[in-house]
Amino acid sequence: MKKIPLIGAFFSHKLFQGYGFAVVISILLHILILGLLSWNWSSEDELRIVPPRSIKASVVEVTQPKSKPPAPKPVVDAAKSVEDSAQKARELAEQKRRQEARRQAEIKKQKELALKKEQAAKDKAKKEEAARKERERRERLAEEERKKRQQEDLLRQLEQERVAREQAQAAAAEQAEKDQSEVGYYQQLLGGLIAQNWNRPPSARNGMVALVQLSLSPYGDLLEVRLLEGSGNEAYDRSVVQAIQKAAPFPELKKLERRVFDNNFKRVNFRFRPEDLVR
């Protein structure tokens, strides 16, 4: 029983692994066959000297070699088993090699896919960045164009306002001049009508001045007359008021624009001097 571990250790040696084991078994089997053949030859020599009475036993011995030749079968089976094992080992190694090759190919493919995805992501980021910059550039140009148009519109508006203001001022000046001419005309007209109806009192002297205020309607009706500043001569002042009352109404005022009338004749002041009224 103690020899078994030693035998196991012996057969576990590197020489008995792989093809070395099959070679050793083959050698051992050949030695065994040679030994059996030698033993058979020695047995036949011994049979020759046995007396005839033991022929019966020789028959038994003669039959022995017939039963022993099948013994080498295990050698063939063992070699075949070793070859099958070696073939299986080679197939397993080849299978593992193919699996490893497939695994490496898959790893390489995954790395290539990862690189492609990374490059695609970089390209996409670059395109997005370029698109963003282009969009910002267009927005900046659009904003500058908008500000430029806005400034041009503002300048154009200011110019239009300046021109309109100048035109309005010119028109206003022209209208004021026209209004002033028209007002002067109607003032002279009113003064002439009042002068025609004034009777100079005996006490009137040159240098006397009476300031009166007339309140008129747009139709020329005299609504009120007030003496604002007297001349110091009651008869002279009374004659001026009477002359205004006799000259009224003044229908010529109907021709005036309401704006001109309201600004100049709704309440109008007159200064009366004897040298102005007497022809």
Secondary structure, DSSP 8 states (H G I E B T S, - for coil): -THHHHHHHHHTSGGGSTHHHHHHHHHHHHHHHHHHHHHHHHHHHHHHTS-GGGHHHHHHHHHHHHHSTTTTHHHHHHHHHHHHHHHHHHHHHHHHHHHHHHHHHHHHHHHHHHHHHHHHHHHHHHHHHHHHHHHHHHHHHHHHHHHHHHHHHHHHHHHHHHHHHHHHHHHHHHHHHHHHHHHHHHHHHHHHHHHHT----TT--TT--EEEEEEE-TT--EEEEEEEE--S-HHHHHHHHHHHHHH---GGGGGS-HHHHHHHTSEEEEEE-HHHH--
